[in-house]
Amino acid sequence: MAKRTQITQSEDAIEAIYVAAPGTEILMDEEGSGATERRLNKLQHAKTGDGHIILVPQPSTENLNDPLLWSQFKKWSVLTNGVAYAFNGAVTGPMMAGGMIQLAEEFGVSLTYMSYANGATLICQGFGNLLWMPFSIKYGRRPVYLASNLLMGIACIWLAVCAEKTYIPFIIGRAFLGLFEAPIEAIVPSTVTDIFYLHERGEKISVYGLGVLGGNSIGPLVSAYIIQSLSVRWAFFVIAIAIFINQLTLIFYMPETKFLGKRPQILPPGVSEETLEKSETQYIENAISDGCGTGDETGDTDLHSVIPKRSYLQNLSIFSHPDPTINLRKTFFRPFVLMAYPTVIWSSVIYGLSLGWNVILGASVAQLFAPPPYLFRSGAQGLIFISPFLGSLVGTYLCGPFADRIANWATKRNHGVREPEMRLPACAIAATFTFAGVLLSSLTYHAKTHWAGPIVGFGVLSVGAQMGATLAMAYSLDCHKELSGELMVTISCLKSLIAWIWTWVINDWIAKDGLMIVFMTVATVNTVAYLSTILFYFKGKSLRIWIHRANLFEKAVVK
């Protein structure tokens, strides 16, 4: 009972700062950096811009190894490595799109059965994170990057050997590939929150999203020509080579990004640092005694000492010090608790429906364009994915720098307080592009117009898909940044479940009812989901306050 009272006192202090709403942050000082330093204990500000943006979170003043203190070059090199890792993993999913008919003929199965091979990858990719991410939270990001990428390359070699032989070993290999590449959808967003400030994350998350959706588009494009010129087997050999090259860059240029040190808190007027520090210390002690914590707090550092910077060779250590506040068994259950959060459910649905279009296109392009009147061969089928890739580039700008400008403008109007819902107006643009792209592609294909009609429609559709996926991810990370690893596991699992359903039904559904009915039905589901954004824009903060007060995490995990 006493422990419960102490935790409640800690939560009361945090509630006074964040208005009991996870994700609400003091991001801007209306009076400029000098005024803030006098008023809020010399908080650090962004060095670019007008000096009004406060660094959230505040970088450590006592530990030179804080990833937030890294140079921009180092941060971007780490992000580039992470995006390359995610890109390679994303390529392996739809890379069979240009060779579906050949594989179906060689294995003696239907196109629907070949889609099941994609489904095996998707479902194992989603639920594989339940195994990978607890280790990432406990032992750090670096060992998961290295192990996952190595196993992903081995799985591609397995598939290269099994290709063109028998169906069962091939689909088993696809399942293991999904299991090994699972972290691509969880660990890179966690890395972004590890090394970048809040006001920078929208752009970085959009770059990551481009890597994933770009891989989904470029993978079929390149592999189609490899399949046409060489074989399906060589398509898997080539991506295995790319993965092993990335393994070398990960070894030498992917240091650990998880930070266990203490960082300064952003204190509004009327809340003393001593009060917050006392409540935080008590909360951490309780979490450690329970064997469970967030992984972002530690209380054993001398506030007046400066921890020296580690050397380059020290940063190459595969395992850093494990987080003493993390219990692996309890961490495993965290993603299931997050399934009760309305913010997470909404993000998962939007993310899953948006990325579902990549699955639909990857599974159906051969079925749509190989028969008359288009008669596309494998290479031409691959070229179709140039249009979705270009659409993803446009979507990256609209959901990254453009959406950040919208959020920053709203933050200024809100007297410097950032709410995660300030990103959501951009969802209206995503919904418009999605529906317009579906309408254009389905109507022109139904009318059997020139091939440019449906293919341009795919590009317009991809603008909305890229925006929807990235905005959903960014919103949930803004709401629950301290749970970024667990959060992405939940979103990945639910997304994969949605995408897996498409692999089971899409080919037979198109064959039965035609492309227009299928696409318009799925677009209607997307639009209804986007309409729920209105509720979250106006009531999102109330829902986050409910999440804080319901205290589901403590009830389900800490006890």
N, C-alpha and C positions, 0 to 999 in steps of 0.2 A: 504493500500500500504506500509505503514511504517512497519507493522508487517511482511509483506512478505519479505521486505528487511532484517529485523532482522533475520528471519529464514534462509534466503539465506546466510547471514554472518556466522551463526552457521554451516550450511552445508559445507561451504568453509573450516572452520577449521577442521571439521571431515574428509573432503575429503583429506586434507593435511596429515592426520594421516593414514587413511586406504586406500589411493589411490583410493578413490571413489568406492570401491568395498566392499559391505557388506560381512563379513566373513573372509576377509584378516586380519591376526593377526601377530604381532611380538611375536613369541613364543620362540625363542632361541636367546641367546647372544653368538656369536662365541668366545668372549674373556673371558667368564666365569662370575660368579656372581659379583666378586669384580669390574671388569671393568664396568659392567652395573650399579652398584651402583654409580660409579663416573660419568658415562656418562648420565644415565637416572634416576636421582633423587631417587636412592636407591630402585629400584624395588625389590619385593620379588621373590625369586626363589624356585623351588621345592627342598625339603630337601633330596630327593633320586636322584640317578643317578650321572651325572658328573657336576651338578651345572649350566648347560647351559640353562635349561628349565625355562622360565619366567612363573610365575603364571598368567594365563589368565582365568577369570578376576582377577585383583588384589584384595585381601581381604581387608576389611575395616580396617583402623588404628585407628578408633575412636569409633566403635560400636562393643562391644564384642559379640553381638547377631547375627552377620553375619554368616549365615550357612556355608560359606566357611571356617570359623575358627573352626568348630566343629571337634572333634576327629574323627579318621578313624573308630573307633568302632561305634560312634553315626551315622556317615554317612552310614555305612553299615547296621546298624539296621533299619534306615529309608528306605534305598533301599530295604532291605529284606521284610519289611512290604509292600512296594509298589508293589514289584514283586509278593508277595503272593496274594495281592488284584487283580492284573492283571491275575495271574494264575487261581484263582477261577472264575473270569469272563470269561476267555478263555475256561475253562472246560465246562461251561454251553452251549456253542455254539454247538459243535459237539457231545455232550454226548449221543445223541440219536442214533448215528451211529450203535451201536450194537443191537438196538431195533427197527430199522426202519420197518422191516417186521412185527413184533408183533404189533406195534402201527398202522400200516396201516390196519392190519386185524381187530384189535379191533375197530378202528374208521370207518372201511368200506370205506377206500379211497385208492388211488394208492400211490406208492412210490413218484411219482412226487408231489402229494399233501402234503406228509410228508416233502418233501424238501422245500415246500413253508413255512412251519413252521420255518425252519432254515433261510429262506430268510427274514421272518418277523423280526427275531432277528437281522440279519445283517443290514438291511436297517434302522431300528430304532436305532441301535447302532451307525451307522455312523452319522446320522443327529441329534441324541440326543445331541451330543457334542455342537451343535449350542446353546443349552440352558444351558448346564452345564458350559462350559469354560468361558463365560463372568463373571460368578460369581466367578470362580477360579481366574481370573485376577483381579477382583475388591476386593474380600473379602479374597482371599487366598486359598491355596490348602487344608488345613485341613478340613474345613466344607464340601467340596465337597467329599473328601474321606469318611467321616463319613456318610453323607446322602446317597450317592450313594451305598455304601456297605450295609447299613441297608435295603434300598429298594430292592437291588438285592436279599438279603436273603428272604425277604417277597415274592418277585415274584417267587422264587423257591418253597416256600411252596404252593403258589397258583397253580403252575404247578403240584405239587405232588397231590393236591386235584383233579385237573381237569383231570390228566392222567387216561387213561383207561375208560373215561366216554364219553364226546362228543368232537368233533373236534373243533368247533367254539370257546368255552371258552379256549381251549388249545392254539390255534394259537393266540388268543388275549393276553393270558398270555406270550407267547413267544415274542410278540411285546413289551409288557411292560418290560419284562426282558432286551431286547435290549436297550430300552430307559434308564433303570436304570444303566446298566453296561457300558454305553457309555464312561465314562471317562477313562476306563482302557487303551484306546489307545491314550490318549492325556495328562492326568495329570502326569503319571509316567515319560515320557520323559521330561516334564517340571520340575519335581522334580530333575531329574538328572542334568539338566542345572542349577538348583538353588544351588546345594550343591557340585558339582564337577567341577574341573578345566578342561579347554579345552583338555589338554593332557591326561586326565583320562577318558574322556567321551566315547570313542570308546568301551572300555571294559565294562563299565557300561551299555551302550545302548545294547550291545550284551547280557548281563545278563538279561536285561529286555525282549529282544526279545526271549531269551530262555524260559522265564516264559510264554510268550504268546503262542509261538509255542509248548512249552512243554505241556501247558494246552490243546492245541488242539489235542495233541497226547495221553497224559495220560488220559484225560477225557474219550474218547471212550473205552480205555483199561480197566479202573476200572469199569466204568458204565456198560460195557457189561456183566461182571460177576455178578454185582448186579442185572441187569435185568434178567439174566439167572437163578440166585438163588432165587431172591425175586420178584421184579417187577420193572417196569419203575417208578412207584410212589416212591419206596424207593431210587431209584437213585437220584431223586430230593431232597428227605429228607436228604440224606447223604451230598450232596453239600451244602444244606442250613446250616447244622450243621457246616461244614468247614468255611462257610462265617461268621457265628456268632462268631466263635472262633477268626477269623481274626478281627472282629469288636472290640473285647476286646483289642487285641494288637494295633490296630489303635488308640484306645482311649488313651492308656497309652504310646505308643512309636512312635507316628507319630506327632511330633510338626510341627508348621507352618514353611515352607521352603521359602516362598516368602519374599524377602528382599527389603525394601524401602529406606535403608540408602545410603549414598554416599560412593563410592569406588574410590581409586586412579586410575588415567588414565595412560596408557602406552604411553609415549611421545617419538617419535623418535627425533633424533637431529635436531635442527632448529625450533621446535615448543615449545613454552613456555607454562607452565602450566596455567599461568594467561590468556593467549589468549583462551585456551580451556575452562577454567572454566567460563570465561565471556560469551563465546558463548553458553555453556551448560545451564548456568543460564537463559539467555535470551530465549533459546528454551523451557525450562521447564515452565517459566512464561507464554509463549504463549500457551503451551499445556494445562496448568491448566485453563487459561482464556477461552480456547475453550472447556474445559470439556473432553479432550482426551489426553492421553499420553501413553508412553510405559510401565509404571508401574515399571521401573527400575531406575528412577531418582527421586531425591528429593533435594530441595535446602534449607531446613529450619533447617539444623543441624549445630551447631557450630563446625567449623573445629578443634578447639583447645581443645574441651572437649571430654571425653571418656564416652560413655553411658554404664552403668553397665550391667552386665549379668543378664538376667531374671532367676527367680527360676524355678525349675521343675514344681511346681504347676501353676505358671503363664503361662508356656508353654502349659498347658493343656486347656487353654481357647479355646473354639470352634471358636470364631471370634476374629481375631486380628484387628488392626486399618485398616479400608478400605483405599484403595489407592485414594487420592483426585484427582489424575490426570486422573482417569478412568471414562468415561461415558458409562454406560451399553448399552444404545441404539446404540451408535457409535461402541462400541466394538463388538456388534453382527454382524456388517457388515464387520469387518476386514477379516474373512476367505474368504469372497467372493472376496475381493480385491486381496487376495493372489492367487486366481485362475488365475490371469493374469500374475503371475511370472513364467517364463520358468523353473526355478530351482524347484519350487514347483510342477508344472505339471509333470515334469520328475520324481521326487521322488514319487509322488502319483501313477503314472502308474506302476513304478517298484515295489513299495510296494504292490499295489493291485494285480498285476499279481503273485507276489511271494506268498502272503498269500492266493491267490485264489486256489492254489494247496491243501491247507488244507481243503478248502470248498469242492473241487471236491472229494478228498479222503473220507471225512466224509459223503458225500451224496451218494457215489457210492460203498463203500466197501461191503455193504449187497447185493447189486444188482450183484456184480461181483463174490463174493465168497460163497454165500449161495447155488446157483444152482450147478449141476454137472459141472466139475468133482471134485470140491473141497468140497462142502457140509459142509461148516463151520457153526457151531452153533454160538450163540451170543458171548460166551466167546472166541472162536477162532477168531472171527471177531475182537474182541477187542485187541487180542494179535498181530494182524497185525500192530498196531500202535506203537509197540516197535521199529520197524525199522525206521519210521520217527523220533521218539524221539532220537534215537542214531545218526541219521543223523543231527538233530538239534544241538546235543552236538558238533559234529565236526564243523558244520557251525559256532557255537558260537565262537570257538577258531579262525577260519580263518577270521571272520569278526570283531573280537575284538582285542586281543593281536597281532595277526599276521598283521592285517590291520594297527594297530597303529604303528608297527615297519616300515612298508612301508612308512606311512605318515611322521614319524619322520626322516627317512633316506632322504626323499625328502625335508623336511624342512631344514635339515643341508645343503644340496646341494643348497638350495635357500637362503643361508645366514641368516637363522633363521626366515624367514617369512613363516608362514603357510597359505596355500591356501586350501579351502575345497576340491578342485579337487584332492588333493593328496591321498584321500581315493579311488578314482574311479578305479585305475588299478585292484583292487581286484574284481571288477565286472566281469572281464574276467573269473576268477575262478568260480564265481557264475553261469555264463552262461554255462560254460563247464559241471559243475556238474548237472545242471538242464536238459540240453539236453541229457546227457549220462544216467541219471536216467530214463527219459521218454522213451528213446530208449530201454533200458534194460527191463523195466517193460511192455511196450506195446508189444514188440516182443515176450517175453516169455509167456505173457498171451494169446496172439493170437495163439501161438503154443500149448497152454495148457500143458506147461511143469510142472515140480514139482512146488509146491506153493512157494518155496524159490526164484525162478526166479523173478516173479513180486514184491514180498515183499522186496527183497534186492534192486530192482530198486526203490521202494518207498523211501528207506533210502537214496540212492544216490541223488535222486531228492530233498529230504528234506535238504541236505547239501546246495544245491544251493538256495532253497527257503529261508532258514534261513539267508544266506549271503545277498541275494538280498534285503530282507525286512529290515534288520538291516543297511546295507550300504546306502540304500535310505533314511532312517530316519536320520542317522548320518550326511549325506551330507546336507540335508535341514536344520538341526539344526545348523550345522556349518555356513551355509550361513546366517541364520536369527535368531541367538540365542536370540535376544531381543524380538522376536515374537514367542517364543516356544509354548505358549499356543494356539494362533490363528493358527499357522502353523500346529500343530497336528490335529486341528479340520478340516482344509481343507484336509489334507492327509487322515484322517479317513473317511470323507464324500465320497471322490472320490474312496477310496479303497472299501468301503462298497457297492458302486454302482456297481463296477466291480464284487465283490463276489456275490452280489444279483443276477446278471444276470446268473451266473453259477447255482444257486439254481433253477432257472426257466427252464433251458434248458438241464442240464447235463444228467439227467436220461433218458429222451426221446431220446436225441442225441446218447448216448451210445447204447440204445436198437435198434436204427435205423441203425447206421453206424459201431458200434463196437468200442472197446476200442482203438485199434491202430490208427484209423483215428482221433478219438477225441483227444487223447493225443498228437499225432504228430502235429495236427493243433494248439492246444493250445501252444505247445512247440515252434512252428514256430513263433507265435505271441510274445512269450517271447523273442526269439532270436532277432527278429527285434527291439524290445524295447531296449534290451541290446546294440545293435549296435549304438543306439543314444548316448551311453556313450562316444563314441569317440568324438562326437561333443562337449559334455560338458567338456571333459578333455582338449581339446585344446581351446575352446571358452567360457568356463564357466565363466572366469573372465570378459570377455567382456560383457557377458549377465548380470553379477552382476553390472557392471558399468552402463549398460543401466537401470537396475532396480533403481539404486540410482538416476540417472539423470532424469528419467521419473517421479519420485516422485509421483507414483500412490497413495500411502497411503495418502499423504496430500491432493491431489486433490479430492479423493473419500471419505475420512473419516473426516479429520480435518475441511474442509470447512463447 
